[in-house]
């Protein structure tokens, strides 16, 4: 080896875009930043319990209106430095100037985090309210993609909407918006939660038909309580499948039966998605590990690493 040349060390934090394309299918988990001490204990218990499953990566969400910015960054930093897990940091544009966004990006880079999922985000307080951009911020998710990509060696992911984004006037327009984010530099996407495999497959097919080959991971969340159905509608902006809702209504008075049905339904949906060649499954955990571990065992899968 010639003297004087700089050392080149292997990157300890691989790009998720490369994992998704090279090690299919990936399996990953999503956590939320805690708001209380008890919530923090619950989060780290779930992280430690799921760490043994060796997921491809884990993501940490961003609170509405940027309300958990510092906590999100702190949790992401800790995962990057104190666990064996590969972290994916969420980043939204709501209530943030470009200078503030650059500060967050710099903190993530300082912790060695190179994978970022960017979403424009919803207005604080009312997700369906009028979108008002920060006067010194960015207007669209594609602008945020470019900002992160131009800030360093980052791998950027974006959100996809199987039903369509609540603010998109129609499916075709939603598809166009998605492809614009990909062309701005996104290397992969994760869907909003859905409960019917056909919704994912229709999204994948229409994006492919439009000439875009960005891998789209399936975001899934089991219904473990009847209240989860209403919450899922609020979070996803999509109607819950009527036929599936009827199945849950028949056992609504039996919490344990609701939970069993939720685990069974999600396991069946994931099996079909895997059979259809989904590049990855992303489990939305709400900082609890039990249901996710049960589905994992039902699928009998091993994560791509």
C-alpha positions as CSV (number, residue, x, y, z in Angstrom):
1,X,0.0,0.0,0.0
2,X,1.4,3.4,-0.9
3,X,2.3,5.6,2.0
4,X,0.4,8.9,2.5
5,X,-3.0,7.7,1.2
6,X,-6.0,8.2,3.5
7,X,-7.5,5.2,5.2
8,X,-10.8,4.1,3.9
9,X,-12.9,2.4,6.6
10,X,-16.1,0.5,6.1
11,X,-19.2,2.6,6.8
12,X,-20.8,1.3,10.0
13,X,-24.2,2.7,9.0
14,X,-25.1,1.4,5.5
15,X,-27.6,3.1,3.3
16,X,-31.1,1.7,3.6
17,X,-31.6,2.2,-0.1
18,X,-28.8,-0.3,-0.8
19,X,-30.2,-2.8,1.8
20,X,-33.6,-2.6,0.2
21,X,-32.3,-3.3,-3.3
22,X,-29.7,-5.9,-2.4
23,X,-31.1,-7.8,0.6
24,X,-34.8,-8.3,-0.1
25,X,-37.0,-8.5,1.8
26,X,-36.1,-6.2,4.6
27,X,-37.9,-6.2,8.0
28,X,-38.0,-3.1,10.1
29,X,-39.7,-1.5,13.1
30,X,-41.0,2.0,13.8
31,X,-40.9,3.7,17.2
32,X,-42.2,7.0,18.5
33,X,-40.3,9.4,20.7
34,X,-41.5,9.1,24.3
35,X,-43.3,12.0,26.1
36,X,-42.9,10.8,29.7
37,X,-40.4,8.8,31.9
38,X,-42.7,5.8,31.8
39,X,-43.0,6.1,28.0
40,X,-39.2,6.2,27.8
41,X,-38.9,3.0,29.8
42,X,-41.5,1.3,27.6
43,X,-39.7,2.5,24.4
44,X,-36.4,1.1,25.5
45,X,-37.9,-2.1,26.7
46,X,-39.5,-2.6,23.2
47,X,-36.2,-1.7,21.5
48,X,-34.2,-4.2,23.5
49,X,-36.8,-6.9,23.0
50,X,-37.0,-6.4,19.3
51,X,-33.2,-5.9,18.9
52,X,-32.7,-9.6,19.3
53,X,-34.7,-10.2,16.1
54,X,-32.0,-8.4,14.1
55,X,-34.2,-6.1,12.0
56,X,-32.8,-4.5,8.9
57,X,-33.3,-1.0,10.5
58,X,-35.6,0.9,12.9
59,X,-37.2,4.3,12.5
60,X,-38.1,7.0,15.0
61,X,-41.0,9.2,14.1
62,X,-41.3,13.0,14.4
63,X,-44.1,14.5,16.5
64,X,-46.9,16.6,14.9
65,X,-45.7,20.1,14.1
66,X,-42.1,19.2,15.0
67,X,-43.2,18.9,18.7
68,X,-40.7,16.1,19.5
69,X,-37.8,17.3,17.4
70,X,-35.1,17.2,20.1
71,X,-36.4,13.9,21.6
72,X,-36.5,12.3,18.1
73,X,-32.9,13.3,17.5
74,X,-31.8,12.2,20.9
75,X,-33.4,8.8,20.6
76,X,-32.0,8.4,17.1
77,X,-28.5,9.3,18.4
78,X,-28.8,6.8,21.3
79,X,-29.9,4.0,19.0
80,X,-27.0,4.8,16.7
81,X,-24.4,4.8,19.5
82,X,-25.7,2.4,22.1
83,X,-27.4,-0.5,20.2
84,X,-26.6,-2.8,17.3
85,X,-29.6,-1.3,15.3
86,X,-29.5,0.8,12.2
87,X,-31.5,3.9,12.8
88,X,-33.7,5.8,10.3
89,X,-34.5,9.3,11.5
90,X,-37.8,11.0,10.5
91,X,-37.7,14.6,9.6
92,X,-40.6,17.0,8.8
93,X,-40.8,20.5,7.5
94,X,-43.6,21.7,9.8
95,X,-42.8,24.8,11.8
96,X,-39.1,24.6,10.8
97,X,-37.0,27.1,9.0
98,X,-34.3,25.9,6.6
99,X,-31.7,26.9,9.2
100,X,-33.4,24.8,11.8
101,X,-33.7,21.9,9.4
102,X,-30.0,22.2,8.7
103,X,-29.2,22.1,12.4
104,X,-31.2,18.9,12.8
105,X,-29.5,17.3,9.8
106,X,-26.1,18.3,11.3
107,X,-26.9,16.7,14.6
108,X,-27.8,13.5,12.9
109,X,-24.6,13.6,10.8
110,X,-22.6,14.1,14.0
111,X,-24.1,10.9,15.4
112,X,-23.2,9.0,12.3
113,X,-26.8,8.8,11.1
114,X,-27.0,8.8,7.3
115,X,-30.5,7.5,6.7
116,X,-33.4,10.0,6.9
117,X,-37.1,9.6,6.1
118,X,-38.5,13.0,5.1
119,X,-42.2,14.0,5.1
120,X,-43.7,17.4,4.8
121,X,-45.9,16.8,7.8
122,X,-49.4,17.9,8.8
123,X,-50.4,21.2,10.4
124,X,-50.1,20.9,14.2
125,X,-53.4,20.4,16.1
126,X,-55.5,19.6,13.0
127,X,-54.0,17.2,10.4
128,X,-56.7,18.1,8.0
129,X,-56.3,21.9,8.4
130,X,-54.8,24.3,5.9
131,X,-51.1,23.8,5.3
132,X,-49.1,27.0,6.0
133,X,-45.4,26.7,5.3
134,X,-42.8,28.3,7.6
135,X,-41.9,31.7,6.0
136,X,-38.2,30.6,5.9
137,X,-38.9,26.9,5.4
138,X,-39.7,24.5,2.5
139,X,-43.0,24.1,0.8
140,X,-43.0,20.5,-0.4
141,X,-41.5,17.1,0.6
142,X,-39.5,17.1,-2.6
143,X,-37.8,20.3,-1.5
144,X,-36.9,18.6,1.8
145,X,-35.5,15.6,-0.1
146,X,-33.2,18.0,-2.0
147,X,-32.2,19.8,1.2
148,X,-31.1,16.6,2.9
149,X,-29.4,15.2,-0.1
150,X,-27.4,18.4,-0.7
151,X,-26.3,18.4,3.0
152,X,-24.1,15.4,2.9
153,X,-23.9,11.7,2.2
154,X,-27.4,10.9,3.2
155,X,-29.8,8.1,2.0
156,X,-33.3,9.6,1.9
157,X,-36.6,7.8,2.1
158,X,-40.1,9.3,1.6
159,X,-43.7,8.4,2.4
160,X,-46.1,6.7,0.0
161,X,-49.9,6.5,0.3
162,X,-51.6,3.3,-0.9
163,X,-55.1,5.0,-0.8
164,X,-53.7,8.4,-1.7
165,X,-52.6,11.4,0.4
166,X,-55.6,13.1,2.0
167,X,-54.6,16.4,0.3
168,X,-54.2,14.9,-3.2
169,X,-57.3,15.5,-5.4
170,X,-57.1,12.1,-7.1
171,X,-54.9,9.0,-7.4
172,X,-53.1,10.1,-10.6
173,X,-52.1,13.4,-9.0
174,X,-50.9,11.5,-5.9
175,X,-48.8,9.2,-8.1
176,X,-47.2,12.3,-9.8
177,X,-46.3,13.9,-6.5
178,X,-44.7,10.6,-5.3
179,X,-42.6,10.3,-8.4
180,X,-41.4,13.9,-8.1
181,X,-40.1,13.1,-4.6
182,X,-38.3,10.1,-6.0
183,X,-36.7,12.1,-8.8
184,X,-35.6,14.7,-6.3
185,X,-33.4,12.0,-4.8
186,X,-35.4,9.6,-2.7
187,X,-33.9,6.1,-2.8
188,X,-36.8,4.2,-1.1
189,X,-40.3,4.8,0.3
190,X,-42.4,3.5,3.2
191,X,-46.2,3.4,2.9
192,X,-48.6,4.8,5.4
193,X,-50.4,2.0,7.2
194,X,-52.9,0.0,5.3
195,X,-55.0,-3.1,6.0
196,X,-55.7,-4.6,2.6
197,X,-52.8,-6.0,0.5
198,X,-54.6,-5.0,-2.7
199,X,-54.1,-1.3,-1.7
200,X,-50.4,-1.8,-1.6
201,X,-50.3,-3.7,-4.8
202,X,-52.3,-1.1,-6.7
203,X,-49.9,1.6,-5.5
204,X,-46.9,-0.4,-6.6
205,X,-48.4,-1.2,-10.0
206,X,-49.4,2.4,-10.8
207,X,-46.0,3.7,-9.8
208,X,-44.3,1.1,-11.9
209,X,-46.6,1.9,-14.8
210,X,-45.5,5.5,-14.6
211,X,-41.9,4.5,-15.1
212,X,-40.7,4.7,-11.5
213,X,-38.8,1.8,-9.9
214,X,-38.2,3.2,-6.4
215,X,-38.6,0.4,-3.9
216,X,-41.7,0.8,-1.7
217,X,-41.8,-0.9,1.7
218,X,-45.1,-1.9,3.2
219,X,-46.0,-0.1,6.5
220,X,-48.2,-2.4,8.6
221,X,-49.8,-2.2,12.0
222,X,-52.0,-4.9,13.6
223,X,-55.3,-4.0,15.1
224,X,-55.0,-5.1,18.7
225,X,-57.9,-3.1,20.1
226,X,-61.2,-1.8,18.6
227,X,-60.0,1.7,19.2
228,X,-57.1,1.1,16.9
229,X,-59.5,1.1,13.9
230,X,-60.6,4.7,14.5
231,X,-57.1,5.8,15.3
232,X,-55.8,4.2,12.1
233,X,-58.3,6.2,10.0
234,X,-57.1,9.4,11.7
235,X,-53.4,8.6,11.1
236,X,-53.6,7.2,7.6
237,X,-56.4,9.4,6.2
238,X,-57.8,6.3,4.5
239,X,-61.1,4.5,5.2
240,X,-60.8,1.2,7.0
241,X,-61.8,-1.8,4.8
242,X,-65.5,-2.4,5.4
243,X,-65.3,-6.2,5.1
244,X,-62.5,-6.3,7.6
245,X,-64.3,-3.9,10.0
246,X,-67.3,-6.2,10.0
247,X,-65.1,-9.1,11.1
248,X,-63.8,-7.0,14.0
249,X,-67.3,-5.8,14.9
250,X,-68.4,-9.4,15.4
251,X,-65.9,-9.9,18.2
252,X,-65.8,-6.3,19.5
253,X,-67.0,-7.3,23.0
254,X,-64.1,-9.8,23.4
255,X,-60.8,-7.8,23.7
256,X,-58.7,-11.0,23.4
257,X,-60.6,-12.1,20.3
258,X,-60.0,-8.7,18.8
259,X,-56.3,-9.0,19.4
260,X,-56.1,-12.6,18.0
261,X,-58.0,-11.5,14.9
262,X,-55.6,-8.5,14.5
263,X,-52.5,-10.7,14.7
264,X,-54.0,-13.3,12.3
265,X,-55.2,-10.7,9.8
266,X,-51.8,-8.9,9.7
267,X,-49.9,-12.1,9.5
268,X,-52.0,-13.3,6.5
269,X,-51.6,-9.9,4.8
270,X,-47.8,-10.0,5.3
271,X,-47.6,-13.5,3.9
272,X,-49.4,-12.4,0.7
273,X,-47.2,-9.3,0.4
274,X,-44.1,-11.5,0.6
275,X,-45.5,-13.9,-2.0
276,X,-46.1,-10.8,-4.2
277,X,-42.5,-9.8,-3.9
278,X,-42.7,-6.8,-1.5
279,X,-39.2,-5.4,-1.0
280,X,-39.7,-5.0,2.7
281,X,-42.2,-4.9,5.6
282,X,-42.1,-2.0,8.1
283,X,-43.9,-2.8,11.4
284,X,-45.5,0.2,13.2
285,X,-45.1,-0.8,16.8
286,X,-46.4,2.1,18.9
287,X,-43.5,1.3,21.2
288,X,-44.7,-2.2,22.1
289,X,-43.0,-5.4,21.1
290,X,-45.4,-8.3,21.8
291,X,-47.7,-8.1,18.8
292,X,-44.8,-7.5,16.4
293,X,-42.9,-10.5,17.8
294,X,-46.0,-12.7,17.4
295,X,-46.4,-11.7,13.7
296,X,-42.7,-12.2,13.2
297,X,-42.9,-15.7,14.6
298,X,-46.0,-16.4,12.4
299,X,-44.1,-15.4,9.3
300,X,-40.9,-17.3,10.4
301,X,-38.7,-14.8,8.7
302,X,-35.2,-13.6,9.2
303,X,-34.2,-9.9,8.6
304,X,-31.9,-8.8,5.8
305,X,-28.7,-7.5,7.2
